[in-house]
Amino acid sequence: MTLGELGIGEGGRAVSGPPWILGQRGVPRSAPENTLAGFRAGLELGLDGLAYDLRANATGERIVLADASLERTAGMPGLARSMGWAELAGFDVGASFHRKFAGQRVPRLEEVLALASQPIHVRAQHVILLREDDLVEALASELHQSAAKLSVRVASPRQNTLARASALGLSALWIVDRITPRVLEIARQERFAALAAPLNQWRDAAQESVSLPFERWALALESPEEMLLACQVGLHAFTTKEPERAMAARAMFALGAGSDPRWPLEVDALDVACSEPAGGFAGQAPGQMPDWTGRWNVRARASNPWPFAVRAQFSVQTRRGTFQVGAVPVARALEVGESIEFDLFLGGGSWSPGGDPRLVVELSWQKGPGRPAERLCMDHELARVRRTRVAGAPLRLSLLRESASDPPASVILARSKDELLVSIENDAGLLAARLVVLLDGVEYWGARGLRAGLPADFASRPGGVPFVAGIVGGDPQRPGAPPRWRRSAGGLPRDGDSGAPGRLEPAPL
């Protein structure tokens, strides 16, 4: 059983949107991001569309690439904007993901549109994230000339850029951090086709947003709870790097799991203390022990969410790092309303956040004699989570080492009424270091310090709110290389697989 099998299987029913599910950069957990191989895999998986990043190179080709350089995806320094197509096309952006993808190169926009214009994919939707504002006119010309009549949304957080796009006849998707009366007024005035906001903003505005004259989107949903909530609040669409999980969540919702559906798998978080246990782990000396490791005995729960009996089969799948996994239950039947609990041991980890293991359950059932068997394969991240408790007094928060040679880095936190105050204490020598905080889905940036707004329910939110603090700056050992990150937990940067954010909780009185 693999995660590629998530969703309704043989003998089941196809489940379509809304919400429409678009693969963010294709299927980046199983194929290299922003490549034709990844886009093709996403469309063949049954996704409703693709979301990808657009830039230009030196000779004017419109290319699909997230970063300004190819350092992360191809190990090559230098800006794509300074490279001609002949040079750019020679770089391999697939081999670093897996050798079976060797030879994949940065695709041109026309290639992606042509792929999705094939008869089997002709209904595919597209979200094109503009990474460079000067592409609007050229993009409008290319899309207007396309005979495929594809459904395309042009996305950006920059209002003026989208106003130009909208004036040129493009369907504009405005990306915002908050839904305010002013934001809604601007979106109406500019006749934007869609508005993308953090899911918690749509949750809080669920009743008021039903009559809005534009589509409601969320970007980068990863957890099953987020995906089910997207179904509940009636979003038109969302993007995700976990497309199989998203398709399973939509199928579960459509199968009638109740007015308040709950994901049938629950697993306690793997709390990371970021302190080195005596004796090291997996043969490593104590001084070489990565911060993002540990040994955990967690409680897992599985339930039957439907009004018919199912059979459950469990497995644990690992992706990145080295892990030891304890035994999981053998397959067993779950009657209507029945649930089981079991202990799960996991040990190990990695230097950097991301690539968390996952618990997978395959639920199968047959609704009557002679009826075809159906199945739904679902998963839950075994997420490594670091918890931080904050009060009014300043608190030093050490950032993760991501190699044995990393020097110390830290930030200072303090709470002031409804704000979190964050400042850099030690930037580890990073050049032109900047501070970044991700708090409850909203990203904040500052030079040496910043203020981040705490949610209204911060004091009562069970388990705290998603949070990670980081410092990003130039690598003093590699001038000209892409910026380096030092982080307190997972969740940053939002590009790529950076793991689950930590949790921020109020310190007990």
Backbone torsions as a table, in degrees:
resi	resn	phi	psi	omega
1	MET	NA	128.3	-179.7
2	THR	-124.5	164.9	178.7
3	LEU	-68.1	-18.3	174.4
4	GLY	-66.9	-12.1	179.7
5	GLU	-94.5	4.4	179.6
6	LEU	-61.5	145.1	179.1
7	GLY	110.2	178.1	-179.9
8	ILE	-66.7	132.3	-175.8
9	GLY	-99.4	-161.9	-177.6
10	GLU	-55.0	129.7	179.8
11	GLY	88.1	-2.9	-179.1
12	GLY	-92.8	-168.7	-178.0
13	ARG	-112.5	141.9	173.6
14	ALA	-71.3	137.0	-179.9
15	VAL	-119.1	121.2	-177.2
16	SER	-112.6	172.9	-178.7
17	GLY	-83.0	-178.3	4.8
18	PRO	-79.1	160.8	-0.7
19	PRO	-72.7	141.1	174.6
20	TRP	-76.5	143.3	-176.7
21	ILE	-114.4	121.2	-180.0
22	LEU	-115.2	132.4	178.9
23	GLY	-74.8	118.9	-178.7
24	GLN	-74.0	108.4	-174.9
25	ARG	64.3	29.9	179.8
26	GLY	93.0	-125.0	176.4
27	VAL	-126.8	72.9	-167.6
28	PRO	-69.2	-6.7	174.1
29	ARG	-84.3	-20.5	-176.1
30	SER	-125.2	-5.4	176.7
31	ALA	-152.3	153.7	-177.3
32	PRO	-59.6	137.7	-175.3
33	GLU	-63.9	150.4	174.5
34	ASN	50.5	43.9	174.7
35	THR	-125.9	158.6	177.5
36	LEU	-61.2	-35.8	178.5
37	ALA	-62.5	-43.2	179.7
38	GLY	-68.3	-39.9	178.8
39	PHE	-66.8	-42.0	179.3
40	ARG	-62.1	-42.3	179.7
41	ALA	-62.9	-39.3	179.1
42	GLY	-65.1	-42.4	179.1
43	LEU	-68.1	-38.7	178.2
44	GLU	-69.3	-26.8	176.4
45	LEU	-67.8	-24.0	179.9
46	GLY	108.7	13.5	177.3
47	LEU	-62.5	154.8	179.3
48	ASP	-79.6	-13.7	179.5
49	GLY	173.9	-168.5	-173.2
50	LEU	-132.9	145.7	172.8
51	ALA	-123.1	129.8	-175.0
52	TYR	-151.4	169.1	-171.7
53	ASP	-104.6	140.7	-177.0
54	LEU	-120.9	131.9	175.1
55	ARG	-135.3	-179.8	173.7
56	ALA	-127.4	151.6	176.0
57	ASN	-105.5	-173.1	-172.2
58	ALA	-66.6	-29.5	-178.1
59	THR	-98.3	14.0	170.2
60	GLY	89.7	-0.5	176.5
61	GLU	-68.1	141.5	174.8
62	ARG	-90.0	115.1	-171.8
63	ILE	-114.3	153.2	-179.1
64	VAL	-100.1	105.0	-173.3
65	LEU	-157.3	131.6	-177.5
66	ALA	-78.0	-48.5	-174.4
67	ASP	-90.3	160.8	175.9
68	ALA	-69.2	-25.3	179.1
69	SER	-122.2	175.7	178.1
70	LEU	-103.4	17.2	-176.8
71	GLU	-60.3	-45.9	-175.2
72	ARG	-73.5	-39.8	-172.8
73	THR	-93.7	-25.6	-177.9
74	ALA	-128.0	-2.0	-179.7
75	GLY	70.2	22.8	-177.1
76	MET	-114.3	125.4	176.9
77	PRO	-74.7	170.1	178.8
78	GLY	99.9	150.4	-177.6
79	LEU	-85.1	137.3	177.2
80	ALA	-61.7	-29.9	-178.4
81	ARG	-64.3	-21.8	-178.6
82	SER	-96.3	2.1	-174.8
83	MET	-107.5	138.0	171.4
84	GLY	-74.4	166.5	-176.5
85	TRP	-64.3	-38.3	-178.9
86	ALA	-59.0	-40.5	178.9
87	GLU	-71.8	-46.4	-176.1
88	LEU	-62.6	-39.9	-177.0
89	ALA	-68.2	-14.8	-179.8
90	GLY	-83.9	-7.5	-177.4
91	PHE	-88.4	138.1	179.5
92	ASP	-93.1	116.3	-179.9
93	VAL	-107.8	12.9	180.0
94	GLY	-113.0	-30.3	-173.2
95	ALA	-63.8	-34.6	-179.1
96	SER	-67.9	-21.7	176.6
97	PHE	-79.2	-50.6	176.8
98	HIS	-166.9	145.1	-175.8
99	ARG	-61.0	-25.1	-179.9
100	LYS	-69.4	-14.8	177.6
101	PHE	-100.8	11.0	178.6
102	ALA	-56.5	137.5	179.6
103	GLY	99.8	-11.0	175.1
104	GLN	-68.0	137.4	179.8
105	ARG	-124.3	172.5	177.1
106	VAL	-63.9	123.1	-178.4
107	PRO	-84.7	153.0	170.2
108	ARG	-84.7	154.2	-179.1
109	LEU	-56.7	-41.6	-177.6
110	GLU	-60.3	-31.4	179.2
111	GLU	-70.5	-39.8	179.4
112	VAL	-67.3	-42.9	178.2
113	LEU	-63.6	-38.4	179.2
114	ALA	-66.8	-38.4	178.3
115	LEU	-60.7	-45.8	-177.0
116	ALA	-80.4	-4.5	178.1
117	SER	-90.9	-5.9	179.6
118	GLN	-63.5	149.1	-172.5
119	PRO	-49.9	-38.8	-176.4
120	ILE	-71.5	-20.6	-176.1
121	HIS	-116.3	14.4	-167.5
122	VAL	-64.2	-21.2	180.0
123	ARG	-90.5	4.9	-178.5
124	ALA	-61.6	137.8	176.5
125	GLN	-95.7	153.0	-178.4
126	HIS	-127.9	138.8	165.2
127	VAL	-119.9	119.0	-179.8
128	ILE	-106.9	111.2	-180.0
129	LEU	-85.8	115.1	-179.4
130	LEU	-75.7	112.0	176.3
131	ARG	-86.4	-16.0	-179.4
132	GLU	-136.0	126.8	-172.7
133	ASP	-67.8	-25.8	-174.8
134	ASP	-79.4	8.7	179.4
135	LEU	-91.0	-5.7	-169.8
136	VAL	-59.7	-51.1	-175.1
137	GLU	-65.0	-44.7	179.7
138	ALA	-64.3	-38.7	178.9
139	LEU	-65.1	-42.4	179.2
140	ALA	-60.1	-42.1	179.4
141	SER	-62.5	-44.1	-178.6
142	GLU	-66.6	-42.8	-178.0
143	LEU	-69.4	-35.5	179.7
144	HIS	-69.1	-27.4	179.5
145	GLN	-83.4	-12.6	-177.4
146	SER	-68.5	127.7	180.0
147	ALA	-82.6	-6.8	-173.9
148	ALA	-76.3	-19.7	-178.0
149	LYS	54.6	48.3	-178.5
150	LEU	-75.1	156.4	174.5
151	SER	-86.7	109.8	-173.6
152	VAL	-126.7	133.9	169.6
153	ARG	-114.0	130.0	177.8
154	VAL	-99.0	119.9	-169.1
155	ALA	-113.6	144.6	175.8
156	SER	-167.0	151.5	171.5
157	PRO	-83.3	-3.4	-174.0
158	ARG	-97.8	114.0	-174.9
159	GLN	-59.3	-45.3	-176.4
160	ASN	-64.3	-37.9	177.8
161	THR	-61.7	-44.0	-178.5
162	LEU	-72.0	-30.3	176.3
163	ALA	-62.7	-40.0	176.0
164	ARG	-64.1	-43.5	179.8
165	ALA	-61.2	-44.8	-179.1
166	SER	-63.7	-39.6	179.0
167	ALA	-64.7	-25.4	179.0
168	LEU	-89.4	6.9	176.2
169	GLY	89.9	9.7	178.4
170	LEU	-87.6	150.9	175.9
171	SER	-83.8	113.2	-171.6
172	ALA	-95.1	135.6	176.3
173	LEU	-116.8	107.9	-176.1
174	TRP	-89.8	126.2	-179.0
175	ILE	-98.8	119.4	-178.9
176	VAL	-127.8	159.3	176.6
177	ASP	-88.9	-27.2	-176.8
178	ARG	-138.9	148.2	173.0
179	ILE	-99.2	111.0	178.5
180	THR	-123.6	163.6	176.3
181	PRO	-55.7	-36.3	179.5
182	ARG	-66.8	-41.7	177.8
183	VAL	-60.8	-45.1	-179.5
184	LEU	-64.9	-37.5	178.6
185	GLU	-64.6	-44.0	179.7
186	ILE	-63.7	-44.7	-178.8
187	ALA	-60.6	-37.4	177.7
188	ARG	-69.0	-47.5	-177.1
189	GLN	-61.0	-40.7	-177.8
190	GLU	-82.7	-4.6	-178.7
191	ARG	55.4	43.0	175.6
192	PHE	-65.9	145.1	-178.7
193	ALA	-75.2	-29.4	-173.5
194	ALA	-154.6	156.7	177.4
195	LEU	-128.8	128.0	177.9
196	ALA	-110.7	127.7	-179.0
197	ALA	-141.8	160.9	175.2
198	PRO	-55.8	146.4	-174.4
199	LEU	-58.5	-36.6	-179.2
200	ASN	-64.0	-27.2	176.7
201	GLN	-69.5	-40.0	176.4
202	TRP	-69.4	-35.0	178.2
203	ARG	-61.6	-45.4	-177.2
204	ASP	-71.6	-24.1	-178.5
205	ALA	-110.6	26.2	-171.4
206	ALA	-58.0	-46.4	-176.4
207	GLN	-69.8	-44.5	-176.5
208	GLU	-69.5	-25.7	-172.3
209	SER	-84.9	-7.9	-174.8
210	VAL	-61.6	-37.7	-175.1
211	SER	-95.0	12.4	-179.0
212	LEU	-65.5	143.9	-176.4
213	PRO	-85.1	24.0	177.2
214	PHE	-145.8	163.1	-178.9
215	GLU	-70.2	148.3	178.4
216	ARG	-106.7	120.7	-177.4
217	TRP	-122.9	157.1	167.0
218	ALA	-132.1	147.8	-178.2
219	LEU	-113.5	146.1	170.6
220	ALA	59.8	48.6	172.7
221	LEU	-80.5	132.0	-176.0
222	GLU	-121.9	-37.7	-173.8
223	SER	-85.9	151.9	178.1
224	PRO	-62.8	-33.1	178.5
225	GLU	-63.2	-41.0	177.0
226	GLU	-63.0	-42.4	-176.2
227	MET	-66.9	-40.9	176.7
228	LEU	-65.4	-38.7	178.2
229	LEU	-64.8	-36.9	176.4
230	ALA	-59.7	-37.8	176.0
231	CYS	-67.7	-42.7	-176.6
232	GLN	-65.0	-44.0	-175.3
233	VAL	-83.2	-0.3	172.8
234	GLY	77.2	35.9	176.0
235	LEU	-64.5	150.2	175.6
236	HIS	-74.7	-37.0	-174.5
237	ALA	-164.8	161.0	170.3
238	PHE	-151.0	159.0	175.3
239	THR	-105.8	155.4	-177.7
240	THR	-157.5	152.8	170.8
241	LYS	-96.6	1.6	177.7
242	GLU	-121.4	67.0	-172.0
243	PRO	-65.2	-36.3	-179.5
244	GLU	-64.6	-41.8	177.9
245	ARG	-62.9	-41.4	-179.7
246	ALA	-63.6	-42.0	179.4
247	MET	-65.9	-35.2	176.8
248	ALA	-67.6	-39.5	179.0
249	ALA	-64.0	-43.1	178.8
250	ARG	-64.9	-39.6	178.0
251	ALA	-64.6	-42.9	178.9
252	MET	-60.2	-44.2	179.8
253	PHE	-62.4	-42.0	-178.5
254	ALA	-69.5	-25.7	-179.5
255	LEU	-77.2	-2.1	173.6
256	GLY	83.6	60.2	-179.4
257	ALA	-91.3	22.5	176.4
258	GLY	100.5	170.1	-178.0
259	SER	-73.2	-23.1	178.1
260	ASP	-128.0	72.8	-172.7
261	PRO	-67.4	143.7	177.2
262	ARG	-122.4	138.5	178.9
263	TRP	-59.4	134.1	-173.1
264	PRO	-73.4	-1.9	175.5
265	LEU	-119.7	131.7	172.5
266	GLU	-131.1	136.9	179.7
267	VAL	-138.7	132.9	175.4
268	ASP	-61.3	145.0	177.7
269	ALA	-65.1	151.2	175.0
270	LEU	-90.7	94.4	-176.3
271	ASP	-68.2	128.5	179.8
272	VAL	-106.2	122.4	-178.4
273	ALA	-84.3	-16.2	-176.7
274	CYS	56.6	33.7	173.0
275	SER	-130.5	141.1	-170.2
276	GLU	-79.9	120.4	177.3
277	PRO	-69.8	149.1	-179.9
278	ALA	-61.1	138.3	175.1
279	GLY	89.8	-3.7	177.0
280	GLY	71.8	-166.0	-177.8
281	PHE	-151.7	145.8	174.6
282	ALA	52.6	39.9	175.1
283	GLY	83.9	2.6	-179.4
284	GLN	-89.5	143.9	175.3
285	ALA	-68.1	151.8	-177.8
286	PRO	-52.4	-39.1	-178.0
287	GLY	-70.8	-15.1	-179.2
288	GLN	-104.8	9.5	-174.8
289	MET	-72.7	122.4	176.7
290	PRO	-63.4	150.8	178.0
291	ASP	-70.1	-31.4	-169.9
292	TRP	-92.9	50.2	-178.4
293	THR	-136.7	172.2	177.0
294	GLY	169.6	-175.8	173.5
295	ARG	-126.9	129.3	-173.5
296	TRP	-133.4	137.4	166.0
297	ASN	-114.9	106.5	-174.2
298	VAL	-116.0	159.6	179.3
299	ARG	-98.9	129.0	177.4
300	ALA	-115.7	146.2	-179.8
301	ARG	-131.8	136.8	177.1
302	ALA	-130.1	140.4	-177.2
303	SER	-138.9	164.6	175.3
304	ASN	-99.5	111.3	-174.6
305	PRO	-86.2	-0.7	-171.5
306	TRP	-116.7	163.5	-179.3
307	PRO	-84.4	38.8	174.3
308	PHE	-152.5	155.4	-176.5
309	ALA	-72.1	148.6	178.6
310	VAL	-136.1	164.7	173.3
311	ARG	-114.1	133.3	-175.6
312	ALA	-115.1	134.4	176.1
313	GLN	-129.3	131.1	-170.6
314	PHE	-112.1	153.0	171.6
315	SER	-157.0	162.0	173.7
316	VAL	-118.7	131.6	179.3
317	GLN	-118.9	133.8	178.6
318	THR	-107.9	154.3	-177.1
319	ARG	-123.4	-58.4	-175.4
320	ARG	-127.3	147.0	-179.8
321	GLY	89.0	-173.9	-179.7
322	THR	-118.1	125.9	-176.2
323	PHE	-135.5	147.1	167.3
324	GLN	-107.3	133.4	-175.5
325	VAL	-122.2	131.8	176.0
326	GLY	-77.9	177.7	-177.8
327	ALA	-68.3	147.3	174.4
328	VAL	-115.1	160.1	-176.4
329	PRO	-62.0	150.8	172.4
330	VAL	-73.7	167.9	179.9
331	ALA	-59.5	142.1	178.9
332	ARG	-154.2	160.5	-179.8
333	ALA	-84.0	146.1	174.1
334	LEU	-125.6	116.6	179.2
335	GLU	-76.0	173.5	-179.9
336	VAL	-57.2	125.7	178.9
337	GLY	77.8	-1.2	-176.8
338	GLU	-82.8	148.2	175.1
339	SER	-140.7	159.3	176.8
340	ILE	-131.7	155.4	174.3
341	GLU	-126.0	146.3	177.2
342	PHE	-153.7	155.7	177.9
343	ASP	-88.9	144.0	-179.1
344	LEU	-132.4	127.5	176.4
345	PHE	-99.6	136.9	175.4
346	LEU	-143.2	135.9	178.6
347	GLY	-140.5	144.3	178.1
348	GLY	126.6	-153.1	179.6
349	GLY	151.2	-151.7	-174.9
350	SER	-158.0	170.5	177.1
351	TRP	-72.0	-42.1	-174.2
352	SER	-109.7	151.1	173.4
353	PRO	-61.8	159.0	179.3
354	GLY	108.9	163.6	179.1
355	GLY	65.7	33.8	-179.5
356	ASP	-63.3	145.3	173.7
357	PRO	-64.2	172.4	178.4
358	ARG	-146.4	147.0	174.1
359	LEU	-92.8	130.4	-176.6
360	VAL	-119.1	137.4	172.9
361	VAL	-127.4	132.8	173.0
362	GLU	-104.2	115.7	177.3
363	LEU	-99.2	127.7	179.3
364	SER	-129.1	151.4	-177.7
365	TRP	-158.5	165.1	176.3
366	GLN	-140.2	119.4	-170.7
367	LYS	-81.6	-4.8	177.3
368	GLY	177.9	160.7	179.3
369	PRO	-56.5	134.1	179.3
370	GLY	79.5	-6.9	178.0
371	ARG	-81.9	147.7	179.3
372	PRO	-67.8	146.8	176.8
373	ALA	-70.2	143.4	176.0
374	GLU	-122.8	158.1	178.8
375	ARG	-150.6	156.7	175.3
376	LEU	-141.3	123.6	-177.9
377	CYS	-103.3	124.7	-172.9
378	MET	-132.5	155.5	-176.5
379	ASP	-138.9	165.4	174.0
380	HIS	-143.1	130.7	179.7
381	GLU	-62.6	136.4	167.8
382	LEU	-90.9	76.8	-166.4
383	ALA	-79.9	129.3	172.2
384	ARG	-82.5	124.5	-171.2
385	VAL	-130.9	133.9	174.8
386	ARG	-106.9	128.5	-177.9
387	ARG	-102.3	139.0	179.2
388	THR	-128.3	128.5	179.0
389	ARG	-109.8	126.1	-172.0
390	VAL	-121.8	144.0	176.2
391	ALA	-134.1	-162.7	-179.8
392	GLY	-73.5	-30.5	-179.2
393	ALA	-74.2	144.0	179.5
394	PRO	-59.5	143.6	-179.0
395	LEU	-130.5	129.5	175.7
396	ARG	-84.3	128.6	178.4
397	LEU	-117.5	111.1	179.2
398	SER	-75.3	141.2	178.3
399	LEU	-95.2	154.5	-173.9
400	LEU	-65.1	141.3	162.9
401	ARG	-78.1	134.6	178.0
402	GLU	-114.8	9.2	167.2
403	SER	-159.1	162.0	-177.2
404	ALA	-63.8	-23.4	-176.6
405	SER	-93.9	0.0	-178.1
406	ASP	-63.6	130.6	174.6
407	PRO	-75.4	164.6	179.1
408	PRO	-60.3	147.8	173.6
409	ALA	-145.1	144.5	-176.0
410	SER	-157.4	157.7	172.7
411	VAL	-127.5	163.8	177.2
412	ILE	-112.7	130.6	178.9
413	LEU	-114.9	148.5	170.1
414	ALA	-156.9	150.1	177.9
415	ARG	-102.7	132.9	176.2
416	SER	-129.4	97.2	-177.4
417	LYS	55.7	-111.0	-175.9
418	ASP	-101.4	22.5	179.6
419	GLU	-130.2	152.6	172.0
420	LEU	-107.3	123.8	179.1
421	LEU	-98.5	127.3	-176.7
422	VAL	-131.6	135.7	177.5
423	SER	-143.2	153.1	177.8
424	ILE	-78.0	127.0	172.9
425	GLU	-98.2	-46.9	-178.0
426	ASN	-138.9	113.5	-176.4
427	ASP	-93.2	9.7	175.4
428	ALA	59.1	23.1	177.0
429	GLY	79.1	9.7	178.1
430	LEU	-65.0	142.2	-176.1
431	LEU	-81.0	134.0	179.7
432	ALA	50.7	46.2	-174.7
433	ALA	-62.6	140.6	175.2
434	ARG	-126.4	155.7	-178.0
435	LEU	-102.0	139.1	176.7
436	VAL	-138.7	139.5	178.8
437	VAL	-131.6	132.9	171.4
438	LEU	-109.6	114.2	-175.4
439	LEU	-130.1	114.2	177.8
440	ASP	53.0	42.1	175.1
441	GLY	88.2	-6.3	-178.7
442	VAL	-108.2	134.2	-178.3
443	GLU	-98.9	132.3	178.0
444	TYR	-121.9	139.6	178.7
445	TRP	-123.9	148.1	176.1
446	GLY	-155.5	171.8	178.0
447	ALA	-79.5	-83.6	177.7
448	ARG	-104.2	-12.3	-179.8
449	GLY	-157.5	162.9	178.9
450	LEU	-159.9	166.2	174.2
451	ARG	-118.9	129.9	179.3
452	ALA	-119.8	132.0	-177.6
453	GLY	-74.4	126.8	176.3
454	LEU	-79.6	141.7	178.2
455	PRO	-64.0	154.6	-176.3
456	ALA	-60.0	-30.0	-177.8
457	ASP	-99.7	23.8	-176.1
458	PHE	-55.8	-41.9	-175.2
459	ALA	-70.6	-20.1	-174.4
460	SER	-117.5	-3.1	-177.5
461	ARG	-66.3	119.4	179.5
462	PRO	-60.2	127.4	177.9
463	GLY	79.0	3.4	179.1
464	GLY	82.5	-172.6	-177.8
465	VAL	-117.3	151.3	178.7
466	PRO	-59.1	135.3	-174.7
467	PHE	-157.6	138.5	168.5
468	VAL	-153.8	139.0	174.7
469	ALA	-112.2	143.2	-179.6
470	GLY	-147.9	163.5	173.6
471	ILE	-124.5	134.0	178.8
472	VAL	-128.7	136.1	-179.0
473	GLY	-169.9	177.2	-178.6
474	GLY	-70.7	147.7	178.1
475	ASP	-81.9	115.6	-177.9
476	PRO	-64.5	-21.3	179.4
477	GLN	-86.6	-13.5	-176.7
478	ARG	-138.7	75.4	179.0
479	PRO	-57.6	136.0	180.0
480	GLY	88.8	-11.7	177.9
481	ALA	-74.5	161.7	176.4
482	PRO	-58.0	155.1	-178.3
483	PRO	-58.5	151.1	175.5
484	ARG	-100.4	149.9	178.4
485	TRP	-112.7	141.3	163.4
486	ARG	-123.7	130.8	-169.1
487	ARG	-131.8	155.1	176.1
488	SER	-85.9	-21.2	-177.0
489	ALA	-165.0	-165.4	176.0
490	GLY	-78.5	179.5	175.5
491	GLY	102.8	-15.9	177.4
492	LEU	-130.4	144.3	-11.7
493	PRO	-69.3	164.3	-177.9
494	ARG	-73.1	-19.2	174.7
495	ASP	-75.7	143.2	177.8
496	GLY	77.3	-171.6	-179.3
497	ASP	-99.7	95.8	-177.8
498	SER	-108.1	9.6	175.7
499	GLY	84.0	-176.9	-177.3
500	ALA	-82.4	140.6	174.1
501	PRO	-61.4	158.1	171.0
502	GLY	-72.2	-170.5	178.4
503	ARG	-129.4	136.2	176.9
504	LEU	-106.0	127.9	-178.3
505	GLU	-129.3	151.1	174.9
506	PRO	-70.9	137.5	177.3
507	ALA	-67.5	139.9	179.5
508	PRO	-62.8	145.5	-179.8
509	LEU	-73.3	NA	NA
